[in-house]
Amino acid sequence: MSKVIITQVRSAINRTKRQKDTIVALGIKKLNNPVEHEATPQILGMIRKVTHLVKVETK
């Protein structure tokens, strides 16, 4: 399975609790700190919910 690198580029301040929880569930701790995940349907669905806050690269 392919990998995706997710980097948060916008703040989660003034976002809904659901979006903040999604960022935490993706394992993102700080801005501009990339995390790597397998490209499973669950991860891709979470990315879709916060696309306005993150940058995604495929590996």
Secondary structure, 3 states (H helix, E strand, C coil): CCEEEEEECCCCCCCCHHHHHHHHHCCCCCCCCCEEEECCHHHHHHHHHCCCCEEEEEC
